[in-house]
Amino acid sequence: MRKMAVIGYGGMGSWHCSSIKNELSDILQVKGVYDIRQERLEAAMKEGLYTYSSIGEILADDEIELVTIATPNDSHKPIAIKALNAGKNVVTEKPATMSAADYEEIIEASLKNGRILTTHQNRRWDRDFNIVKNIYDNKTIGDIYMIESRVQGSRQVLHGWRGSAVNGGGMVYDWGVHLIDQMMWMIKSPVKEVYADLFYIFTDEVDDNFKAILRFENGISALIEVSMNCFILHPRWHISASDGTAVINDWDCNGKMVALNGDSTMAWEEKIVYTAAGPTRSMAPRPIETTKEIPLPTVNTHWSDFYKNVFDAIDGKAELVVKPEEILAVLRVMDAIFESGKTGKSISV
């Protein structure tokens, strides 16, 4: 039985512990946790977890192979470097750090000590994302040129430290990092340029809404949007390709694809169509026989593969799925998003 410890027993730390217990207990045990708050240690004890008296006690425990860091974002760096220097393998929650420069220091500690370093980008295993990746990889509706990815709600309030700038709060760090990572891992082409609008509607401290355009070197563009003030939601995904369009409406993966049916050069009757907006030829509706509706592909994936992969990497049996160099590239894009938000200009990455 492999053993690990979790530092930080808040929302995500407790999720790691309960999820591993419920779904990975045959191969992995969370031996214990540490948190600076006594009430969280008491909550952990009620769940049968050992509570460490300090981070130092965890790092001195020879049974612990892996440390997952689930503390506020600003504290990931010092804890990760300390753990790596103590010979532990490390998983950080996302975002790994609040800047690319900070993460480079953690990578250096990982390489110096010969230990595995990764980040819990668990949404690489989301079903909705893997449906989109399947469409992208297989060119099901032709060559994709624009992908729109949105997470929207109307809560209007950032909970706890996520509303604090010093702790790394805000939507770019909270949800944006997931959507950027998904997009970059799928497209696998460097981002060359970023333009972003960041909004501070309900707090002056951190962004609570943002939109970003990512332009990739292979010619694909992506729109990423996170909103806490949206009462009529867009689709979760909208994909534009040379031979069709795909939409995934929600987390339940309701949606469809509509693709060309036959020759894409099929001629239409050249006539003007009169609409409520006036006459048009370019926006005339496509004849129904020239398209076909295709069901979304079926995919099988599960978040627990993240931890299975981490231990396979520790054992030298597999490469990491979530590689440090990929996380560094995501952080550089996030740095550019913040810079674009400040300057109002497109930023080269």
C-alpha positions as CSV (number, residue, x, y, z in Angstrom):
1,M,0.0,0.0,0.0
2,R,1.4,3.4,-1.1
3,K,1.1,6.2,1.5
4,M,0.8,9.9,1.0
5,A,0.0,13.0,3.1
6,V,-2.0,16.1,2.3
7,I,-1.0,19.6,3.4
8,G,-4.1,21.8,3.7
9,Y,-7.4,20.2,4.7
10,G,-9.8,22.8,3.2
11,G,-12.2,22.2,0.4
12,M,-9.8,20.6,-2.0
13,G,-7.6,18.9,0.6
14,S,-10.6,17.1,2.1
15,W,-11.7,16.2,-1.5
16,H,-8.4,14.5,-2.2
17,C,-8.6,12.5,1.0
18,S,-12.2,11.4,0.6
19,S,-11.9,10.7,-3.1
20,I,-8.8,8.6,-2.6
21,K,-10.4,6.7,0.2
22,N,-13.6,6.0,-1.8
23,E,-12.0,5.1,-5.2
24,L,-8.3,4.3,-4.7
25,S,-8.1,2.5,-1.3
26,D,-6.9,-0.7,-2.9
27,I,-3.6,0.9,-3.9
28,L,-3.2,4.2,-2.1
29,Q,-3.7,5.5,1.5
30,V,-3.8,9.1,2.8
31,K,-1.9,8.5,6.0
32,G,-2.6,11.9,7.4
33,V,-2.9,15.6,7.0
34,Y,-1.7,18.9,8.3
35,D,-3.5,22.3,8.4
36,I,-2.7,25.5,10.3
37,R,-6.4,25.6,11.5
38,Q,-7.3,23.6,14.5
39,E,-10.9,23.2,13.4
40,R,-9.8,21.5,10.2
41,L,-7.5,19.1,12.1
42,E,-10.5,18.2,14.2
43,A,-12.5,17.6,11.1
44,A,-9.8,15.3,9.7
45,M,-9.7,13.3,13.0
46,K,-13.4,12.7,12.7
47,E,-12.7,11.1,9.3
48,G,-10.1,8.8,10.9
49,L,-7.1,10.6,9.5
50,Y,-3.9,11.0,11.4
51,T,-3.1,14.7,12.0
52,Y,0.5,15.8,11.9
53,S,1.7,18.5,14.2
54,S,3.7,20.3,11.5
55,I,4.8,20.2,7.9
56,G,8.2,19.1,9.3
57,E,6.6,16.0,10.9
58,I,5.2,15.0,7.5
59,L,8.6,15.4,5.8
60,A,10.3,13.4,8.5
61,D,7.9,10.5,8.0
62,D,9.7,7.8,5.9
63,E,6.4,6.1,5.0
64,I,5.2,9.1,3.0
65,E,6.2,8.9,-0.7
66,L,4.0,11.7,-1.9
67,V,2.9,15.0,-0.6
68,T,-0.2,16.8,-2.1
69,I,-0.2,20.5,-1.4
70,A,-3.8,21.9,-1.2
71,T,-3.1,25.2,0.6
72,P,-3.9,28.8,-0.8
73,N,-2.0,29.5,-4.0
74,D,0.6,31.8,-2.6
75,S,2.0,29.1,-0.2
76,H,2.5,26.4,-2.8
77,K,6.1,27.4,-3.7
78,P,7.8,27.4,-0.3
79,I,6.0,24.2,0.8
80,A,6.8,22.4,-2.5
81,I,10.5,23.3,-2.4
82,K,10.8,22.2,1.2
83,A,9.1,18.9,0.5
84,L,11.3,18.2,-2.6
85,N,14.4,19.1,-0.6
86,A,13.3,16.5,2.0
87,G,13.1,13.8,-0.7
88,K,9.3,13.7,-1.2
89,N,7.5,13.6,-4.5
90,V,5.1,16.5,-4.8
91,V,1.7,17.2,-6.3
92,T,0.6,20.9,-6.0
93,E,-3.0,22.0,-6.4
94,K,-3.6,24.3,-9.3
95,P,-2.4,26.9,-10.1
96,A,1.0,25.5,-9.2
97,T,2.3,29.0,-8.4
98,M,1.2,32.6,-9.1
99,S,3.8,33.2,-11.8
100,A,6.0,31.2,-14.2
101,A,9.2,32.5,-12.5
102,D,8.1,31.1,-9.1
103,Y,7.4,27.7,-10.7
104,E,10.8,27.6,-12.3
105,E,12.3,27.6,-8.8
106,I,10.2,24.5,-7.9
107,I,11.3,22.7,-11.1
108,E,14.9,23.4,-10.2
109,A,14.3,21.8,-6.7
110,S,12.7,18.8,-8.4
111,L,15.5,18.2,-10.8
112,K,18.2,18.7,-8.1
113,N,16.6,16.1,-5.8
114,G,15.5,13.7,-8.5
115,R,11.8,13.7,-7.4
116,I,8.5,13.7,-9.3
117,L,6.8,17.1,-9.5
118,T,3.3,17.6,-11.0
119,T,0.1,19.6,-10.6
120,H,-3.4,18.4,-10.0
121,Q,-4.8,19.4,-13.4
122,N,-7.6,16.9,-12.9
123,R,-9.8,18.4,-15.6
124,R,-7.8,16.7,-18.3
125,W,-9.9,13.8,-17.4
126,D,-13.3,15.5,-17.6
127,R,-15.8,13.8,-19.9
128,D,-16.8,17.0,-21.7
129,F,-13.2,17.9,-22.4
130,N,-12.4,14.4,-23.7
131,I,-15.3,14.5,-26.1
132,V,-13.9,17.7,-27.6
133,K,-10.4,16.2,-27.7
134,N,-11.8,13.2,-29.5
135,I,-13.4,15.5,-32.1
136,Y,-10.2,17.5,-32.4
137,D,-7.8,14.4,-32.7
138,N,-10.0,12.6,-35.2
139,K,-11.0,15.6,-37.3
140,T,-14.6,14.4,-37.1
141,I,-15.9,17.7,-38.5
142,G,-12.8,18.6,-40.4
143,D,-10.0,21.0,-39.4
144,I,-10.9,23.0,-36.3
145,Y,-10.0,26.7,-36.4
146,M,-11.9,28.1,-33.4
147,I,-12.7,26.6,-30.0
148,E,-14.8,28.4,-27.4
149,S,-14.6,27.2,-23.7
150,R,-16.7,28.7,-21.0
151,V,-17.6,28.2,-17.4
152,Q,-20.3,30.6,-16.2
153,G,-22.5,31.1,-13.2
154,S,-24.2,33.9,-11.3
155,R,-22.9,33.4,-7.7
156,Q,-21.3,36.9,-7.7
157,V,-19.3,36.1,-4.6
158,L,-15.8,34.7,-4.2
159,H,-15.6,32.3,-1.2
160,G,-12.9,32.6,1.4
161,W,-9.3,33.3,0.3
162,R,-10.3,33.1,-3.3
163,G,-11.4,36.7,-3.0
164,S,-7.9,37.7,-1.7
165,A,-5.3,39.0,-4.1
166,V,-2.4,38.2,-1.8
167,N,-3.5,34.5,-1.6
168,G,-3.9,34.2,-5.4
169,G,-7.7,34.5,-5.7
170,G,-9.7,35.4,-8.7
171,M,-11.2,33.5,-11.7
172,V,-8.0,33.4,-13.9
173,Y,-6.3,31.4,-11.1
174,D,-9.4,29.5,-10.0
175,W,-11.0,28.3,-13.2
176,G,-9.0,29.9,-16.0
177,V,-6.0,27.7,-15.2
178,H,-8.1,24.6,-15.9
179,L,-9.5,25.9,-19.2
180,I,-6.1,27.1,-20.4
181,D,-4.4,23.8,-19.5
182,Q,-7.1,21.8,-21.3
183,M,-6.8,23.9,-24.4
184,M,-3.0,23.8,-24.6
185,W,-2.7,20.1,-23.8
186,M,-5.3,19.3,-26.6
187,I,-3.9,21.6,-29.3
188,K,-0.2,20.9,-28.6
189,S,1.0,24.0,-30.3
190,P,2.7,26.9,-28.6
191,V,0.5,29.9,-27.8
192,K,2.0,32.9,-29.6
193,E,-0.3,35.7,-28.5
194,V,-2.8,36.5,-25.8
195,Y,-5.5,39.2,-25.5
196,A,-7.6,39.5,-22.3
197,D,-10.2,41.5,-20.6
198,L,-10.4,41.2,-16.8
199,F,-13.4,42.5,-14.9
200,Y,-13.5,43.5,-11.2
201,I,-17.3,43.8,-10.8
202,F,-17.9,42.8,-7.2
203,T,-14.4,43.3,-5.7
204,D,-11.5,45.6,-6.4
205,E,-9.0,42.9,-5.3
206,V,-9.3,40.1,-7.8
207,D,-10.9,39.4,-11.2
208,D,-14.4,37.9,-11.0
209,N,-15.0,37.7,-14.7
210,F,-12.6,37.5,-17.6
211,K,-12.3,36.7,-21.3
212,A,-9.1,35.7,-23.1
213,I,-8.3,35.0,-26.8
214,L,-5.4,32.6,-27.3
215,R,-3.8,32.4,-30.7
216,F,-1.7,29.3,-31.4
217,E,1.2,29.0,-33.8
218,N,-0.7,26.4,-35.8
219,G,-3.4,28.9,-36.7
220,I,-6.1,27.8,-34.2
221,S,-7.7,30.4,-32.0
222,A,-9.4,29.8,-28.7
223,L,-11.8,31.9,-26.6
224,I,-11.8,31.2,-22.9
225,E,-14.4,32.9,-20.6
226,V,-15.2,32.6,-16.9
227,S,-18.0,34.6,-15.5
228,M,-19.6,34.9,-12.1
229,N,-22.3,37.2,-13.3
230,C,-24.0,35.3,-16.1
231,F,-27.7,34.6,-15.9
232,I,-28.2,33.2,-19.4
233,L,-25.4,30.6,-20.1
234,H,-23.5,30.0,-23.3
235,P,-22.7,26.4,-24.2
236,R,-19.8,24.9,-22.3
237,W,-18.0,24.3,-25.6
238,H,-18.6,25.6,-29.1
239,I,-16.3,24.2,-31.8
240,S,-16.0,25.7,-35.4
241,A,-14.4,23.5,-38.0
242,S,-14.0,23.4,-41.8
243,D,-16.8,20.8,-42.3
244,G,-19.2,21.4,-39.4
245,T,-19.9,22.7,-35.9
246,A,-20.0,20.9,-32.5
247,V,-21.7,22.1,-29.3
248,I,-21.6,20.7,-25.8
249,N,-24.1,22.6,-23.7
250,D,-23.4,21.5,-20.1
251,W,-21.4,19.3,-17.7
252,D,-23.8,16.5,-18.5
253,C,-22.5,16.6,-22.1
254,N,-25.8,17.3,-23.8
255,G,-25.0,18.5,-27.3
256,K,-24.5,17.6,-30.9
257,M,-22.5,17.9,-34.1
258,V,-23.8,19.1,-37.4
259,A,-21.6,18.4,-40.4
260,L,-21.6,18.6,-44.2
261,N,-23.4,15.8,-45.9
262,G,-21.3,15.0,-49.0
263,D,-19.4,17.4,-51.2
264,S,-18.6,20.6,-49.4
265,T,-18.5,22.4,-52.8
266,M,-22.2,21.5,-53.5
267,A,-23.7,24.4,-55.3
268,W,-26.7,26.2,-53.9
269,E,-29.4,27.9,-55.9
270,E,-28.2,31.5,-56.2
271,K,-31.1,33.6,-54.9
272,I,-31.7,36.4,-52.4
273,V,-33.4,35.4,-49.2
274,Y,-35.6,38.1,-47.5
275,T,-35.4,38.1,-43.7
276,A,-36.7,40.3,-40.9
277,A,-33.3,42.1,-41.2
278,G,-33.6,42.6,-44.9
279,P,-32.3,40.8,-48.0
280,T,-29.3,38.5,-47.8
281,R,-27.5,36.0,-50.0
282,S,-24.4,35.2,-47.8
283,M,-26.6,34.3,-44.8
284,A,-29.2,32.3,-46.7
285,P,-30.1,29.1,-44.8
286,R,-28.3,26.0,-45.9
287,P,-30.5,23.4,-47.6
288,I,-31.3,20.7,-45.1
289,E,-30.1,17.9,-47.3
290,T,-26.6,19.3,-47.4
291,T,-26.0,18.6,-43.6
292,K,-26.2,15.7,-41.2
293,E,-26.5,15.6,-37.4
294,I,-23.9,13.4,-35.7
295,P,-24.0,12.2,-32.1
296,L,-21.1,13.2,-29.8
297,P,-18.5,10.5,-29.4
298,T,-18.5,8.3,-26.3
299,V,-15.5,8.5,-24.1
300,N,-14.4,6.7,-20.9
301,T,-12.2,8.5,-18.5
302,H,-11.8,9.0,-14.7
303,W,-9.9,11.5,-12.5
304,S,-8.4,8.6,-10.5
305,D,-6.0,8.0,-13.4
306,F,-4.2,11.1,-12.3
307,Y,-2.9,9.5,-9.1
308,K,-2.3,6.1,-10.8
309,N,-0.1,7.9,-13.3
310,V,1.8,9.8,-10.6
311,F,2.8,6.5,-8.9
312,D,3.7,4.8,-12.2
313,A,6.0,7.8,-12.9
314,I,7.6,7.4,-9.4
315,D,8.2,3.8,-10.2
316,G,9.6,4.6,-13.7
317,K,6.8,2.7,-15.5
318,A,5.3,5.7,-17.3
319,E,5.8,9.3,-18.2
320,L,3.9,11.9,-16.3
321,V,0.7,12.9,-18.0
322,V,0.8,16.4,-16.4
323,K,4.4,17.4,-17.0
324,P,6.2,20.3,-15.3
325,E,7.1,21.9,-18.6
326,E,3.4,21.9,-19.6
327,I,2.5,23.6,-16.3
328,L,5.2,26.2,-16.9
329,A,3.8,27.0,-20.4
330,V,0.4,27.4,-18.9
331,L,1.7,29.8,-16.2
332,R,3.5,31.9,-18.9
333,V,0.1,32.2,-20.7
334,M,-1.5,33.3,-17.4
335,D,1.2,35.8,-16.9
336,A,0.4,37.2,-20.3
337,I,-3.3,37.3,-19.5
338,F,-2.7,39.5,-16.5
339,E,-0.3,41.7,-18.4
340,S,-2.9,42.1,-21.2
341,G,-5.6,42.9,-18.7
342,K,-3.4,45.7,-17.2
343,T,-2.2,47.2,-20.5
344,G,-5.2,46.6,-22.8
345,K,-2.8,45.2,-25.4
346,S,-2.1,41.9,-27.0
347,I,0.9,40.2,-25.4
348,S,3.3,37.9,-27.2
349,V,4.1,34.7,-25.3
